[in-house]
Amino acid sequence: MIQTIADALAQQGYETLTAVQQAVTDPALAQADLLVSAQTGSGKTVGFGLAIAPTLLEEAEHFGPAAAPLALVIAPTRELAMQVSRELSWLYGKAGAIVTTCVGGMDQRTERRALDRGAHVVVATPGRLCDHIKRGNIDLGDLRAVVLDEADEMLDLGFRDELEFILSEAPEDRRTLLFSATVPAAIAKLAQSYQRDAQRISTVGEAKQHADIEYRALNVHPRDTENAIINVLRFYEAKNAIVFCNTRAAVARLTAKFTNRGFSVVALSGELTQSERTNALQALRDGRARVCIATDVAARGIDLPNLELVIHADLPSNSDTLLHRSGRTGRAGRKGVSALIVPPKMKTKANRLLGWAKLKAEWAAAPTAAEVNAADEARLLSDDAWSAPIPEDAEAFVANLVEQFSAEQLATAFVNLYRARASAPEDLTDPGARGDDKPRPAFGPSVWFSVSAGRNDGAEPRTLLPMLCRLGDLTKDDIGAIRVQPSHSFVEILASSATKFVNALGPDMKAEGGAVVTQLDSPPDLPRGPKPGGPKRGPKPGGKPHRKSYDSDAPSEPRKPRKPYREDPVAEVRAERSDKPRFEKPRGPKGERPPKSHKTDRSPMKPGAKPKPKSNGEAPGKPKAKAVWKKEKPASDAPRKPKGAPKKATAEPNSYKRASDPSKRFSPPNRVGKQGGKAGPKRGK
C-alpha cells in the first residue's frame, strides 16, 4: 500500500480493513475492471478509493500539479456525492490530491471555475456531469479511472442514458469500477458493454445479510401506524433515527405530527433545496435533531455515525430497497435496529420482502405505553448521574431541597420532570381487534321514556340523541334504542342513569319545543315489520320480476318442440333468401347526382320518394323562421334603370334598405370611417 494512503488510514483509526476493502486491494487486481457487490455500510467508499489509488499515483506517493481530472466518481444523489467527496479528501489528503464536486443544486459557474483551476478527482452526479461535458467545461482526455457508486440506484432513477453518454466520452483505456449493494441484470448488462474482462467481487453472504442489524416486524392496528412509530422512537431513544416513507406527502404529514409531539425532526425529500438538505443532515450530525423522516431516494447513501434505528413507516416496494434502507444503520461494525410497521393487510407483503432478501425478522407487537415507561425507568436508573458528585455551585440548593421536601416529594418531582422532557407514549389498540365493525355489547337494565314528538313533528334519532344528552346530562352510551312513531317517540335509557335524567329535566319533564317526556312502567309494545300506513315494498319499476320459489313436487313445464333437423341448412337459407324480392337501387344517368334529402346531404331519400314540400308559414303550431334580409335581384324581363336616374325621394313604409344601415356598409381598410370608396374632404382645408 502507498505510504501516504496508509498514513491517512492510521490517522482515521483504521487498524484492519473490511472484507470488501481487502478484496479490492489485491495486487492481482491492480489494473483490472471490477464489478463489486457488497452490503451497505461495508466501507465501499474507502474501498474504491484504495482500489484506484495505484492507478492514479502509479509509483509516486504524491499527486502532481492539478490539471485535467485523473479519476471520475459518479454518485446518484447530491448527499452521497458530498459524502464521497469528504471521504476521498481525507484519504488522499496526505498525497496532495484536489477533490472537486459537481452536483445539481449548486452554482454551475463556481464548479466551472474549480474545473478550470484543475482537479485530480471529480465527484459528480450524472445530470450535472453531462451538462459540463456538453458545455466543454471538463476535459476527460487524461482520465484513468471511472467509478460508479450505487450503480443499481442510478439505473432505477433513470440515469441510463446519462451513464452511457459519460462512459462513451471517457477514454477507452480507462479502468471502470462498478460498486453496488446488489447486481441486477441491468447492472450486469452495463458491465458487459463498458468494462473489459471485469472481475466479479462479491462479499455479500448468501446465508446472512446485515448480521449487525436486528430486524423486527411489528404488528399494528391500521389506525395506530403513526402512534406505533411514536412508541418505537420512545422505546429505543436512539441518538439518530430515520423513518422511511414512500411519498413526499407522507414525509410532510409525519414531520408536522412529530414536531407537534415534541420530537426534534428534520425532513429529507426531493422537494427541498440543496441548502435545506445540507442543513438537515448537519443538524443530525450535530445532535440538534434526532429523527429524520425521508424518502428512499433522498436518503440514499447518507452516512450518519450515530444512526441506531431505521423505521419503515411504509413497506418498501422490493427487497433491494429494504436492504438499502436498513443499511443506513449497523455500519462499520456498529449495531442497529430495523423495524417494519406491518398492518394486517401488509403481513403477506412483509413476509415476501423478508424472504426475497433472505432475512429473518422477529415478529412482535409494537411497544405499548407500559413497555415504554418501563424502558424509561431502566434508562433512568442506569444513568451515570446517580454516581456523579454534587456540583460546588449547587451544594446550597441541594441542601435547601432536602430540608424543605421529603424524599417522596423529591422523587415525584424528579420523575415528573424527567417524563416531561419527552413525548408521552400512546395507548395502542390490539392488532387483532376488528375495529368499528365489532358487535355492540348488551345494553343492560334499562328504563323506557316517551317523548311527545314523532315523525310528523320532524323528530329523528339524529336530532333526539343530542337533545336528550344535552338536557338530561347523559352520554351516548347511556341511551339505547330510539323508536320514532308518527305522533310520539320512545327512548331507552340505562337504569343507572334514569334518576339523573329525571332530575336534570326537572318537575315539568319538558324538552325542547315543549315536548313532554314521560317515564313508562314497561317497555312499549311496538309492531315489527314495515311502518304502519307505509307503502308495501315490491319490485322496482322497470326491474326484473321476482323469481318463483322452486317446488320440487310441482310438475315440470313441457319443453318447447325442437326445430326439424336440416340436412343442408346453408342451402335452405339461400333458398329462403332467393324467394324474397331483391331491391335494386335505380341508377341515374351518368354525370347526374342522385336526389338529396331536403334536410342534409348525408341522408339521401329513398328511391321513388318525393321531397317534402316546404312550408310557407301557414302550418299551424310551427314557429316562423327568422327573417333573413337579402338583396333582391331584378327579374330578367324587367327593364333596368338607366344609369344616373334620380332616386325616389320617399320609401315605402316598413321597408328596409341595406345601404341605409351604416353597419352593413363596406369600407376598405385604409378608408375606415369614410363612406364608400372615395375619401371625403379633409377638415381645415
C-alpha positions as CSV (number, residue, x, y, z in Angstrom):
1,M,0.0,0.0,0.0
2,I,1.2,3.5,-0.8
3,Q,2.7,5.1,2.3
4,T,0.6,8.4,2.2
5,I,-2.6,6.4,1.9
6,A,-1.5,4.1,4.8
7,D,-0.8,7.2,7.0
8,A,-4.2,8.6,6.3
9,L,-5.9,5.4,7.3
10,A,-3.9,5.2,10.5
11,Q,-4.8,8.8,11.3
12,Q,-8.5,7.9,11.0
13,G,-8.1,4.9,13.3
14,Y,-8.2,2.1,10.8
15,E,-6.5,-1.0,12.2
16,T,-7.9,-3.6,9.9
17,L,-9.7,-3.4,6.6
18,T,-13.2,-4.7,5.9
19,A,-13.8,-7.7,3.6
20,V,-14.6,-5.6,0.6
21,Q,-11.6,-3.3,1.1
22,Q,-9.2,-6.3,1.4
23,A,-10.7,-7.8,-1.8
24,V,-10.3,-4.7,-4.0
25,T,-6.7,-4.0,-2.8
26,D,-5.5,-7.4,-4.0
27,P,-2.3,-6.7,-6.1
28,A,-3.5,-9.1,-8.8
29,L,-6.4,-6.7,-9.5
30,A,-4.4,-3.5,-9.6
31,Q,-5.3,-2.7,-13.2
32,A,-8.4,-4.7,-13.8
33,D,-12.0,-3.6,-14.2
34,L,-14.1,-4.5,-11.2
35,L,-17.8,-5.3,-10.6
36,V,-18.2,-5.3,-6.8
37,S,-21.3,-6.2,-4.8
38,A,-21.2,-5.6,-1.1
39,Q,-23.8,-4.8,1.5
40,T,-24.3,-1.2,2.6
41,G,-22.1,0.1,5.4
42,S,-19.3,-2.3,4.5
43,G,-16.8,0.5,3.6
44,K,-17.3,0.6,-0.2
45,T,-16.3,4.3,-0.4
46,V,-12.9,3.8,1.1
47,G,-12.7,0.6,-0.8
48,F,-12.8,2.1,-4.3
49,G,-10.5,4.9,-3.1
50,L,-7.9,2.3,-2.2
51,A,-8.6,0.4,-5.5
52,I,-7.9,3.3,-7.8
53,A,-5.0,4.8,-5.8
54,P,-2.3,2.7,-7.6
55,T,-3.8,3.7,-11.0
56,L,-3.8,7.4,-10.1
57,L,-0.4,7.7,-8.3
58,E,1.4,4.8,-10.1
59,E,4.8,4.7,-8.4
60,A,4.7,8.1,-6.7
61,E,3.4,8.9,-3.2
62,H,2.1,12.4,-4.1
63,F,0.0,13.8,-6.8
64,G,1.5,16.2,-9.3
65,P,0.1,19.7,-10.3
66,A,-3.7,19.6,-10.8
67,A,-4.9,19.8,-14.4
68,A,-7.4,17.6,-16.2
69,P,-9.1,15.1,-13.8
70,L,-7.5,11.7,-13.4
71,A,-10.5,10.0,-11.8
72,L,-14.2,10.4,-12.0
73,V,-16.6,9.2,-9.3
74,I,-20.3,9.2,-10.2
75,A,-23.0,9.0,-7.4
76,P,-26.8,9.0,-7.7
77,T,-27.6,11.8,-5.2
78,R,-26.1,15.1,-4.1
79,E,-25.8,13.9,-0.5
80,L,-24.0,10.8,-1.4
81,A,-21.7,12.8,-3.8
82,M,-20.8,15.2,-1.0
83,Q,-20.2,12.3,1.4
84,V,-17.9,10.6,-1.1
85,S,-16.0,13.8,-1.6
86,R,-15.4,14.1,2.2
87,E,-14.2,10.5,2.4
88,L,-11.7,10.9,-0.5
89,S,-10.5,14.2,0.7
90,W,-9.1,12.7,3.9
91,L,-8.0,9.5,2.2
92,Y,-5.9,11.4,-0.5
93,G,-5.2,14.4,1.7
94,K,-1.6,13.5,2.6
95,A,-0.9,12.7,-1.1
96,G,-1.9,16.3,-2.0
97,A,-5.0,15.5,-4.1
98,I,-7.6,18.1,-5.0
99,V,-11.1,16.7,-5.0
100,T,-13.9,18.7,-6.7
101,T,-17.6,18.2,-6.7
102,C,-20.1,18.8,-9.5
103,V,-23.7,18.3,-8.2
104,G,-27.1,19.6,-9.1
105,G,-28.4,22.5,-7.0
106,M,-25.1,24.2,-6.7
107,D,-23.8,27.2,-8.7
108,Q,-22.6,25.9,-12.0
109,R,-20.2,28.9,-12.6
110,T,-18.4,28.1,-9.3
111,E,-17.9,24.5,-10.5
112,R,-16.6,25.6,-13.9
113,R,-14.0,27.8,-12.2
114,A,-12.9,25.0,-10.0
115,L,-12.6,22.7,-13.0
116,D,-10.6,25.4,-14.8
117,R,-8.1,25.6,-11.9
118,G,-7.6,21.8,-12.1
119,A,-8.6,18.8,-10.0
120,H,-7.3,15.3,-9.6
121,V,-10.6,13.7,-8.6
122,V,-14.1,14.8,-9.6
123,V,-17.1,13.6,-7.8
124,A,-20.4,14.3,-9.6
125,T,-24.0,13.4,-10.2
126,P,-24.9,12.1,-13.7
127,G,-27.1,15.1,-14.8
128,R,-24.7,17.9,-13.8
129,L,-21.7,16.0,-15.2
130,C,-23.4,15.6,-18.6
131,D,-24.0,19.4,-18.6
132,H,-20.3,20.1,-18.0
133,I,-19.2,17.7,-20.7
134,K,-21.6,19.1,-23.3
135,R,-20.6,22.7,-22.5
136,G,-16.9,21.8,-22.7
137,N,-16.1,22.7,-19.1
138,I,-14.4,19.4,-18.3
139,D,-11.6,17.6,-20.2
140,L,-11.8,13.8,-20.0
141,G,-8.7,13.1,-22.1
142,D,-6.4,12.3,-19.1
143,L,-9.0,10.1,-17.3
144,R,-7.5,6.9,-15.9
145,A,-10.4,5.5,-13.8
146,V,-14.2,5.8,-13.6
147,V,-16.1,4.7,-10.5
148,L,-19.9,4.2,-10.5
149,D,-21.1,4.2,-6.8
150,E,-24.6,2.8,-6.1
151,A,-24.9,1.9,-9.8
152,D,-28.2,0.0,-9.3
153,E,-29.8,3.0,-7.8
154,M,-28.7,5.2,-10.7
155,L,-30.4,2.9,-13.1
156,D,-33.5,2.8,-11.0
157,L,-33.6,6.6,-11.1
158,G,-33.5,6.6,-14.9
159,F,-29.8,7.7,-15.4
160,R,-29.0,5.0,-18.0
161,D,-28.7,7.4,-20.9
162,E,-26.5,9.8,-18.9
163,L,-24.2,7.0,-17.8
164,E,-23.9,5.6,-21.3
165,F,-23.0,9.1,-22.6
166,I,-20.4,9.7,-19.9
167,L,-18.8,6.3,-20.4
168,S,-18.7,6.8,-24.2
169,E,-16.9,10.2,-23.8
170,A,-14.2,8.7,-21.5
171,P,-11.0,7.2,-23.0
172,E,-11.2,3.5,-23.9
173,D,-8.1,2.6,-21.9
174,R,-9.6,3.7,-18.6
175,R,-10.4,1.5,-15.6
176,T,-14.1,1.1,-14.9
177,L,-15.3,0.1,-11.4
178,L,-18.9,-0.6,-10.6
179,F,-19.9,-0.7,-6.9
180,S,-23.3,-1.6,-5.8
181,A,-25.2,-3.3,-2.9
182,T,-27.0,-5.6,-5.5
183,V,-26.2,-6.6,-9.0
184,P,-29.4,-7.0,-11.0
185,A,-29.5,-8.0,-14.7
186,A,-29.3,-4.3,-15.9
187,I,-26.0,-3.8,-14.0
188,A,-24.5,-6.9,-15.5
189,K,-25.5,-5.8,-19.0
190,L,-24.0,-2.4,-18.4
191,A,-20.8,-4.0,-17.2
192,Q,-20.6,-6.2,-20.3
193,S,-20.9,-3.1,-22.5
194,Y,-18.4,-0.7,-20.9
195,Q,-16.0,-3.0,-19.0
196,R,-13.2,-5.1,-20.2
197,D,-12.9,-8.5,-18.7
198,A,-14.4,-7.3,-15.4
199,Q,-13.6,-9.3,-12.3
200,R,-16.6,-10.0,-10.1
201,I,-16.1,-9.5,-6.4
202,S,-19.0,-10.4,-4.1
203,T,-18.7,-10.0,-0.3
204,V,-22.5,-10.4,0.4
205,G,-23.1,-13.5,2.4
206,E,-25.5,-15.9,0.8
207,A,-26.9,-17.1,4.1
208,K,-26.6,-14.0,6.2
209,Q,-27.5,-10.4,5.4
210,H,-26.7,-7.5,7.7
211,A,-25.5,-9.5,10.7
212,D,-25.2,-6.4,12.8
213,I,-28.8,-5.3,12.2
214,E,-31.7,-6.6,14.3
215,Y,-34.8,-6.9,12.2
216,R,-38.2,-6.6,13.9
217,A,-41.6,-6.8,12.2
218,L,-44.2,-5.1,14.4
219,N,-47.9,-6.0,14.1
220,V,-50.0,-2.8,14.5
221,H,-53.7,-1.9,14.1
222,P,-54.4,0.0,10.8
223,R,-55.4,3.1,12.9
224,D,-52.3,3.0,15.0
225,T,-49.5,3.1,12.4
226,E,-48.3,6.6,13.4
227,N,-48.8,6.0,17.1
228,A,-46.8,2.8,16.8
229,I,-43.9,4.8,15.3
230,I,-44.0,7.2,18.2
231,N,-43.8,4.4,20.7
232,V,-40.9,2.8,18.8
233,L,-39.0,6.0,18.9
234,R,-39.7,6.4,22.6
235,F,-38.8,2.8,23.3
236,Y,-35.4,2.8,21.8
237,E,-34.5,6.5,22.3
238,A,-31.8,6.2,19.7
239,K,-29.3,9.0,19.1
240,N,-30.3,9.2,15.5
241,A,-33.2,7.5,13.7
242,I,-34.6,7.5,10.2
243,V,-38.3,7.0,9.3
244,F,-38.7,6.0,5.7
245,C,-41.9,6.9,3.7
246,N,-42.8,6.2,0.1
247,T,-44.2,9.6,-0.8
248,R,-43.4,13.3,-0.1
249,A,-46.9,13.8,1.2
250,A,-46.3,11.2,3.9
251,V,-43.0,12.8,4.8
252,A,-44.7,16.2,5.3
253,R,-47.5,14.7,7.3
254,L,-45.2,12.8,9.7
255,T,-42.9,15.7,10.1
256,A,-45.7,18.0,11.2
257,K,-47.1,15.5,13.6
258,F,-43.8,14.5,15.2
259,T,-42.8,18.1,15.6
260,N,-46.1,18.9,17.4
261,R,-45.3,15.9,19.7
262,G,-42.0,17.4,20.8
263,F,-39.6,15.4,18.7
264,S,-36.6,17.2,17.1
265,V,-37.3,16.3,13.5
266,V,-35.9,17.1,10.1
267,A,-37.3,16.2,6.7
268,L,-35.4,14.9,3.7
269,S,-37.2,14.7,0.4
270,G,-36.8,15.7,-3.2
271,E,-38.7,18.9,-3.0
272,L,-36.1,20.5,-0.7
273,T,-33.4,22.8,-2.0
274,Q,-29.7,21.8,-1.7
275,S,-29.1,24.2,1.2
276,E,-32.1,22.8,3.1
277,R,-30.9,19.3,2.6
278,T,-27.4,20.1,3.7
279,N,-28.7,21.9,6.9
280,A,-30.9,18.9,7.7
281,L,-28.0,16.5,7.5
282,Q,-25.8,18.8,9.5
283,A,-28.5,19.1,12.2
284,L,-28.5,15.3,12.5
285,R,-24.7,15.1,12.8
286,D,-24.5,18.0,15.3
287,G,-27.2,16.5,17.5
288,R,-29.7,19.3,17.1
289,A,-32.1,16.8,15.5
290,R,-32.6,13.2,16.4
291,V,-35.2,12.0,13.9
292,C,-35.0,12.2,10.1
293,I,-38.1,11.5,8.0
294,A,-37.1,10.8,4.4
295,T,-38.0,9.1,1.1
296,D,-35.9,6.3,-0.4
297,V,-34.1,8.5,-3.0
298,A,-33.4,11.4,-0.7
299,A,-31.7,9.2,1.9
300,R,-29.7,7.1,-0.5
301,G,-26.2,6.6,0.6
302,I,-26.2,9.0,3.6
303,D,-23.9,8.0,6.4
304,L,-24.8,9.1,10.0
305,P,-22.3,7.8,12.5
306,N,-24.8,7.6,15.4
307,L,-27.7,6.2,13.4
308,E,-29.1,3.3,15.5
309,L,-32.7,2.9,14.4
310,V,-34.4,2.6,11.0
311,I,-38.3,2.6,10.9
312,H,-40.2,1.6,7.8
313,A,-43.4,3.6,8.1
314,D,-44.3,2.4,4.6
315,L,-43.1,-1.0,3.4
316,P,-40.6,-0.8,0.5
317,S,-41.5,-1.9,-3.0
318,N,-38.8,-4.6,-3.3
319,S,-36.2,-6.4,-1.3
320,D,-33.3,-4.4,-2.6
321,T,-34.9,-1.2,-1.3
322,L,-35.3,-2.9,2.0
323,L,-31.6,-3.7,2.2
324,H,-30.6,-0.2,1.2
325,R,-32.9,1.3,3.8
326,S,-31.7,-0.9,6.6
327,G,-28.1,-0.5,5.6
328,R,-28.2,3.1,6.9
329,T,-27.7,1.6,10.3
330,G,-25.3,-1.1,11.6
331,R,-22.4,0.4,9.6
332,A,-18.7,-0.3,10.2
333,G,-19.4,-2.9,12.8
334,R,-21.9,-0.9,14.9
335,K,-25.3,-2.4,16.0
336,G,-28.6,-1.2,14.7
337,V,-32.3,-2.0,14.6
338,S,-34.6,-2.1,11.6
339,A,-38.3,-2.0,12.5
340,L,-41.1,-2.7,9.9
341,I,-44.5,-1.3,10.7
342,V,-46.9,-4.0,9.4
343,P,-50.7,-3.6,9.4
344,P,-52.7,-6.8,9.0
345,K,-53.2,-6.3,5.3
346,M,-49.5,-5.9,4.7
347,K,-48.3,-9.0,6.5
348,T,-48.1,-11.1,3.4
349,K,-46.0,-8.5,1.6
350,A,-43.7,-8.2,4.6
351,N,-43.1,-11.9,4.6
352,R,-42.4,-11.9,0.9
353,L,-39.9,-9.0,1.2
354,L,-38.1,-10.7,4.0
355,G,-38.0,-13.9,2.1
356,W,-36.6,-12.4,-1.0
357,A,-33.9,-10.5,1.0
358,K,-33.0,-13.7,2.9
359,L,-33.7,-12.0,6.2
360,K,-35.2,-13.3,9.4
361,A,-37.2,-10.9,11.5
362,E,-38.7,-11.2,14.9
363,W,-42.4,-10.8,14.8
364,A,-44.0,-9.0,17.8
365,A,-46.5,-6.3,18.7
366,A,-45.4,-2.6,18.8
367,P,-44.2,-1.4,22.2
368,T,-47.1,-0.5,24.5
369,A,-47.2,2.6,26.8
370,A,-46.3,0.4,29.8
371,E,-43.3,-1.0,28.0
372,V,-42.1,2.5,27.0
373,N,-42.4,3.6,30.6
374,A,-40.5,0.6,31.8
375,A,-37.7,1.3,29.3
376,D,-37.6,4.9,30.6
377,E,-37.2,3.7,34.1
378,A,-34.4,1.3,33.2
379,R,-32.6,4.2,31.4
380,L,-33.1,6.5,34.3
381,L,-31.8,4.0,36.9
382,S,-28.7,3.2,34.8
383,D,-27.8,6.8,34.3
384,D,-24.4,7.9,35.4
385,A,-25.9,11.0,37.1
386,W,-26.6,8.9,40.2
387,S,-22.9,8.5,41.0
388,A,-21.9,12.0,40.0
389,P,-20.8,14.3,42.8
390,I,-22.7,17.4,43.7
391,P,-21.5,20.5,41.8
392,E,-19.9,23.1,44.0
393,D,-22.3,25.8,42.9
394,A,-25.3,23.6,43.7
395,E,-24.5,22.4,47.2
396,A,-26.6,25.1,48.9
397,F,-29.5,24.4,46.6
398,V,-29.4,20.7,47.2
399,A,-29.3,21.2,51.0
400,N,-32.3,23.5,50.7
401,L,-34.3,20.9,48.7
402,V,-33.5,18.2,51.2
403,E,-34.6,20.4,54.1
404,Q,-37.9,21.6,52.6
405,F,-39.2,18.4,50.9
406,S,-39.4,14.8,51.8
407,A,-37.8,12.0,49.8
408,E,-41.1,11.1,48.3
409,Q,-41.8,14.6,47.2
410,L,-38.4,14.9,45.6
411,A,-38.7,11.6,43.8
412,T,-42.2,12.6,42.5
413,A,-41.0,15.9,41.2
414,F,-37.9,14.3,39.6
415,V,-40.0,11.6,37.8
416,N,-42.5,14.2,36.6
417,L,-39.7,16.5,35.3
418,Y,-38.0,13.5,33.6
419,R,-41.1,12.4,31.8
420,A,-42.0,16.0,30.7
421,R,-38.8,16.1,28.7
422,A,-40.1,13.5,26.2
423,S,-43.3,12.9,24.4
424,A,-45.8,10.7,26.2
425,P,-46.3,7.2,24.8
426,E,-49.5,6.2,23.0
427,D,-52.1,3.6,24.0
428,L,-52.3,1.2,21.1
429,T,-55.2,-0.9,20.0
430,D,-54.8,-4.7,19.9
431,P,-53.6,-5.6,16.3
432,G,-56.2,-8.4,16.2
433,A,-59.1,-6.1,17.1
434,R,-61.8,-5.9,14.4
435,G,-62.3,-2.2,14.8
436,D,-65.6,-0.3,14.4
437,D,-67.5,-3.3,12.9
438,K,-67.4,-5.4,16.1
439,P,-70.8,-6.2,17.6
440,R,-72.2,-3.9,20.3
441,P,-72.3,-5.4,23.8
442,A,-75.6,-6.0,25.6
443,F,-77.2,-2.7,26.8
444,G,-78.2,-4.0,30.2
445,P,-81.1,-3.0,32.6
446,S,-83.0,0.0,31.1
447,V,-86.0,2.3,31.6
448,W,-88.2,3.5,28.7
449,F,-89.4,7.1,28.3
450,S,-91.9,8.5,25.8
451,V,-91.4,11.9,24.1
452,S,-94.4,13.8,22.7
453,A,-92.8,14.4,19.4
454,G,-92.9,12.0,16.5
455,R,-92.2,11.6,12.8
456,N,-95.0,14.1,11.9
457,D,-93.2,16.7,14.1
458,G,-89.9,16.2,12.3
459,A,-88.3,14.1,15.1
460,E,-85.4,11.8,14.1
461,P,-82.9,9.7,16.1
462,R,-80.1,12.0,15.0
463,T,-81.9,15.0,16.5
464,L,-83.3,13.3,19.6
465,L,-80.0,11.8,20.7
466,P,-78.0,15.1,21.1
467,M,-81.0,16.9,22.6
468,L,-81.5,14.2,25.3
469,C,-77.8,14.1,26.1
470,R,-77.6,17.8,26.5
471,L,-80.8,18.3,28.5
472,G,-80.6,15.1,30.6
473,D,-76.8,15.2,31.3
474,L,-76.2,11.9,29.6
475,T,-73.7,10.4,27.2
476,K,-74.5,8.5,24.0
477,D,-73.5,5.3,25.9
478,D,-76.4,5.9,28.3
479,I,-79.0,5.9,25.6
480,G,-80.1,2.6,23.9
481,A,-82.8,2.2,21.3
482,I,-84.8,5.1,19.9
483,R,-88.1,4.2,18.2
484,V,-89.8,7.1,16.4
485,Q,-93.5,6.8,15.8
486,P,-95.9,9.1,13.8
487,S,-97.0,11.2,16.8
488,H,-94.5,10.3,19.6
489,S,-91.2,8.6,20.2
490,F,-89.8,6.0,22.7
491,V,-86.3,6.2,24.2
492,E,-84.4,3.6,26.1
493,I,-82.1,4.8,28.9
494,L,-79.9,2.9,31.3
495,A,-81.5,2.2,34.6
496,S,-78.4,3.6,36.4
497,S,-78.8,6.9,34.6
498,A,-82.6,7.2,34.7
499,T,-82.7,9.0,38.0
500,K,-80.1,11.5,36.9
501,F,-82.0,12.0,33.6
502,V,-85.3,12.8,35.5
503,N,-83.6,15.2,37.9
504,A,-81.9,17.1,35.0
505,L,-85.2,17.6,33.2
506,G,-86.9,19.0,36.4
507,P,-90.5,18.6,37.6
508,D,-92.0,19.8,34.3
509,M,-90.3,16.9,32.4
510,K,-90.3,19.1,29.2
511,A,-87.7,19.0,26.4
512,E,-87.0,21.5,23.6
513,G,-90.1,22.7,21.6
514,G,-92.5,22.0,24.5
515,A,-92.2,18.2,24.1
516,V,-93.2,16.3,27.2
517,V,-91.1,13.4,28.5
518,T,-93.0,10.6,30.4
519,Q,-91.5,7.6,32.2
520,L,-93.1,4.3,31.2
521,D,-93.6,1.4,33.6
522,S,-92.8,-1.2,31.0
523,P,-91.2,-1.4,27.5
524,P,-93.6,-0.3,24.7
525,D,-95.2,-2.9,22.6
526,L,-94.1,-1.9,19.1
527,P,-95.2,-3.8,16.0
528,R,-92.5,-5.5,14.0
529,G,-92.3,-5.1,10.2
530,P,-93.0,-2.3,7.8
531,K,-94.1,1.1,9.1
532,P,-97.9,1.4,9.6
533,G,-99.6,3.1,6.7
534,G,-96.5,2.9,4.6
535,P,-96.4,1.5,1.1
536,K,-95.7,-2.1,0.6
537,R,-92.3,-2.9,-0.9
538,G,-92.4,-4.6,-4.3
539,P,-90.3,-4.9,-7.4
540,K,-88.7,-1.7,-8.7
541,P,-90.5,-0.2,-11.7
542,G,-88.8,-1.4,-14.8
543,G,-86.8,-4.0,-12.8
544,K,-86.7,-7.8,-13.2
545,P,-89.7,-9.7,-11.7
546,H,-89.1,-11.8,-8.7
547,R,-88.2,-15.4,-9.3
548,K,-90.8,-18.0,-8.4
549,S,-90.0,-20.2,-5.5
550,Y,-88.8,-23.6,-6.6
551,D,-91.2,-26.5,-5.8
552,S,-89.6,-29.9,-6.3
553,D,-93.1,-31.7,-6.2
554,A,-94.7,-29.4,-8.9
555,P,-94.9,-30.9,-12.4
556,S,-92.4,-29.6,-14.8
557,E,-93.5,-27.4,-17.7
558,P,-93.5,-29.1,-21.2
559,R,-90.5,-28.3,-23.3
560,K,-90.7,-26.4,-26.5
561,P,-90.7,-28.5,-29.6
562,R,-87.3,-28.6,-31.3
563,K,-86.9,-27.5,-34.9
564,P,-86.8,-30.2,-37.5
565,Y,-83.4,-31.4,-38.5
566,R,-82.0,-29.9,-41.7
567,E,-79.8,-31.9,-43.9
568,D,-78.2,-28.9,-45.6
569,P,-79.1,-25.8,-43.6
570,V,-76.9,-23.5,-45.8
571,A,-78.7,-24.4,-49.0
572,E,-82.1,-23.9,-47.3
573,V,-81.2,-20.5,-46.0
574,R,-80.0,-19.5,-49.5
575,A,-83.3,-20.7,-51.0
576,E,-85.3,-18.7,-48.5
577,R,-83.3,-15.6,-49.3
578,S,-83.8,-16.2,-53.1
579,D,-87.6,-16.2,-52.7
580,K,-87.6,-12.7,-51.2
581,P,-87.8,-9.8,-53.7
582,R,-84.4,-8.2,-54.1
583,F,-84.2,-4.5,-54.0
584,E,-82.2,-2.9,-56.7
585,K,-81.3,0.8,-56.5
586,P,-82.1,2.6,-59.7
587,R,-79.2,4.3,-61.2
588,G,-79.5,7.8,-62.8
589,P,-77.8,8.9,-65.9
590,K,-74.1,9.2,-65.9
591,G,-72.9,12.6,-64.7
592,E,-76.0,13.3,-62.6
593,R,-76.0,13.2,-58.8
594,P,-78.8,11.2,-57.0
595,P,-81.5,13.3,-55.4
596,K,-80.7,14.6,-52.0
597,S,-82.8,14.9,-48.9
598,H,-84.4,18.2,-48.0
599,K,-82.6,18.1,-44.6
600,T,-78.9,17.2,-45.1
601,D,-76.6,15.9,-47.8
602,R,-75.8,12.8,-45.8
603,S,-79.3,11.4,-45.6
604,P,-80.4,10.6,-49.2
605,M,-84.0,10.0,-49.9
606,K,-85.4,6.6,-50.6
607,P,-85.8,5.8,-54.3
608,G,-89.2,6.9,-55.6
609,A,-89.9,9.3,-52.7
610,K,-90.8,12.8,-53.3
611,P,-89.2,15.7,-51.4
612,K,-91.4,17.2,-48.7
613,P,-92.9,20.5,-49.8
614,K,-91.6,23.5,-47.9
615,S,-93.9,25.2,-45.6
616,N,-94.9,28.8,-46.4
617,G,-95.6,29.7,-42.7
618,E,-99.2,28.7,-42.8
619,A,-98.7,25.4,-41.0
620,P,-100.2,25.6,-37.5
621,G,-98.1,25.0,-34.4
622,K,-94.8,25.7,-36.1
623,P,-92.8,28.8,-35.2
624,K,-92.0,31.1,-38.0
625,A,-88.4,31.2,-39.2
626,K,-86.3,34.3,-38.5
627,A,-86.3,36.8,-41.4
628,V,-83.1,37.0,-43.4
629,W,-82.7,40.1,-45.4
630,K,-81.3,39.6,-48.9
631,K,-80.7,41.8,-51.8
632,E,-83.4,41.2,-54.4
633,K,-82.2,40.8,-57.9
634,P,-84.3,42.4,-60.7
635,A,-86.3,40.0,-62.8
636,S,-84.8,39.1,-66.1
637,D,-87.8,40.6,-68.1
638,A,-87.9,43.8,-66.1
639,P,-86.2,46.8,-67.7
640,R,-83.1,48.1,-65.9
641,K,-83.0,51.6,-64.6
642,P,-80.9,54.0,-66.7
643,K,-77.6,55.0,-65.3
644,G,-77.8,58.2,-63.4
645,A,-81.6,58.1,-62.9
646,P,-82.9,60.0,-59.9
647,K,-83.7,58.0,-56.8
648,K,-87.1,58.0,-55.2
649,A,-87.5,60.6,-52.6
650,T,-89.7,58.5,-50.3
651,A,-89.6,54.9,-49.4
652,E,-92.4,52.5,-48.8
653,P,-93.4,52.1,-45.1
654,N,-91.7,49.3,-43.2
655,S,-89.2,48.8,-46.0
656,Y,-85.5,48.1,-45.3
657,K,-82.6,49.1,-47.4
658,R,-79.2,47.6,-46.8
659,A,-77.3,50.7,-47.9
660,S,-79.1,52.9,-45.3
661,D,-77.6,50.8,-42.4
662,P,-74.1,52.1,-41.6
663,S,-73.1,48.8,-40.1
664,K,-73.7,47.0,-43.4
665,R,-71.6,49.3,-45.5
666,F,-68.3,48.2,-46.8
667,S,-65.2,50.3,-46.0
668,P,-61.7,49.5,-47.3
669,P,-59.0,49.1,-44.6
670,N,-57.4,52.4,-45.5
671,R,-60.8,54.2,-45.6
672,V,-62.0,53.4,-42.1
673,G,-64.8,55.8,-41.2
674,K,-65.3,57.0,-44.8
675,Q,-68.4,56.3,-46.7
676,G,-68.0,54.4,-50.0
677,G,-64.7,54.0,-51.6
678,K,-63.9,57.7,-52.1
679,A,-62.2,59.9,-49.5
680,G,-64.1,62.9,-48.2
681,P,-62.8,66.4,-48.0
682,K,-60.2,67.0,-45.3
683,R,-61.0,69.3,-42.5
684,G,-59.3,72.6,-42.2
685,K,-58.8,73.0,-45.9
